[in-house]
Amino acid sequence: MNISANIPAAPADPGKRIVRQRDIIDRRALAEKVEALIAEHGMTKARPLILPLLQDALADGRAEISRRLLKKPSAGHEMAAAQSFLVDQLVRLIHDIAVYHQYPVSNPSSGERISVMAVGGYGRGEMAPHSDVDIAFLTPHKATSWTEQAVEAMLYWLWDLGLKVGQSSRSIDEMVRMAKGDLSIRTALLEGRYIWGDTGVYEESKHRFFNEVVAGTDSVFVAEKLAERDARHKKMGDSRYVVEPNVKEGKGGMRDLQTLYWIGKYIHRVASAQDLVDVGLLTADEFKRFRKAANFLWAVRCHMHDLTGRAEDRLTFDLQSEVAQRMRFADRPGKSAVE
């Protein structure tokens, strides 16, 4: 099989699924304000003035998504995509501040290039309001002093926004080597999505990932993912019937659906779960049922994050009635709203 002919396109930009994007965040207007502050004060003095703008944009965006969630309380996928879109715009703006203003290079060398890639759930374009922001900073060669400074600057902006960042900064060679030896890294990169920066670095990394890491390892990946799933089930109690279920990691939860999709994507080299219908792994009806289940779980998870103001994935007793009320479940004869 010609692997290079079967490298999937990047996952779709979550922004394409969002209505009234500028009600969540208007990156262009925000960028103009940032540029004006830098022009007036210089980068060093402008930084403490820029940070509140970004903090307000994040808070306002989350508030808008929260309002939408209350209006459409079962729209899990839509809200997960909206949160990912919000973070995308902030990451893009932060990249431009770091690369073009904090550490500008008038004539960059071949090694002074950075691509910012979303990985894991963020790579899929699915995030709850307080999900981790999982990012890979990729460079064509071993890091230079400039790339180290630029990456550090971007991370400080993200941390100052209060975001919990899962990050790696690697050359393409390092990415390939580490992905070969680490299942978690391989899985995260499988969901990789270009956010911003050098497109050539991203395309090369994607090409080498599928040609040098994925090719010929299908059976090993499947075995490892199933073993990982079994270990997770055992840790979480190995039952679908839990009084305070973890909607992400528990048996029958989001991670189980994602494991199915990961295996399908890895074997068939597709960019999205929807494409698994085209290759014959799932029927259209099966995918519809899985999609409906995932949408419900995403809605529940988004409500829990929204209610608690943190990354809460366990549907505790004190949250169950509130989530049920938000999602407009009502008591019926013989069954409560929570049930």
Summary of the structure (lengths in Angstrom):
residues: 339
radius of gyration: 21.0
end to end distance: 49.4
largest distance: 72.1
contacts: 1069
relative contact order: 0.12
helix: 62%
strand: 8%
